[in-house]
């Protein structure tokens, strides 16, 4: 706790300038906002900090730019290694918006925003919003549990950018596959929501990288990952193959499409990355070595 050396304001969490060593409030913490003597030592070929000193408006503009740059940097640093948790948060925010729009505005608008439908597949935004939208609390809870356990080890091996691309692209293509096959089987109404296709793509990658990884079905039945993955695929084929739309209220064809994408991508990157050895609780900064269960 200290007072700002520039304006005298009391600050609970003061900032110390690394160049001049003085303490400042959040408004004056940047060197250009307190006329830091250290500015004279900067390599400034463009003359931003000339000997005559920048104008007040110039300093304000630079401060805003610096703050914006810091915000972007903080976001990148958080997203790097935490994309799974960003996607989990977006899923629940989207689900809440679905409920709010459907309850207080109209179900038709909610459907147009969040559901990839047979009647309007040209609504391109729904290719992606439908990945984060869900059909009910149980639906999103199950997908969240699966993503929480299977997502982080795949993200650690792929890197956050490639992992994010896998999640978004496989989720969108899985939904489009469900719609396309449904139309081909004669369906005229219907839609798809949920991150299941993206989750199955993640499981497909993990299955290729480490098929013997031990997981727990329903939290207590142990089995190697390949048994769970291909058992689920067999179930989807048997249940969904003969039903228009892919099996009642379950998008089995989306599951199969997502799994196929994941298996193919896993084979593509298999030689470039080390196989995850276990599923860990928590993100990169915590967790320990507990084994995940699904």
Secondary structure, 3 states (H helix, E strand, C coil): CEECCCCCCEECCCEECCCCCCEECHHHCCHHHCCCHHHHHCCCCCCCCCCCCCCHHHHHHHHHHHHHHHHHHHHHHHHCCCHHHHHHHHHHHHHHHHHHHHHHCCHHHHHHHHCEECCCCCCCCHHHHHHHCCCCHHHHHHHHHHHHHHHHHHHHHHCHHHHHHHHHHHHHHHHHHHHHHHHHCCCCCCEECCCHHHHHHHHHHHHHHCCCCEEEECCCEEEEHHHHHHHHHHHHHHHHCCCCCCCCCCCHHHHHHHHHHHHHHHHHHHHHCCCCCCCCCCCCCCCCCCCCCC
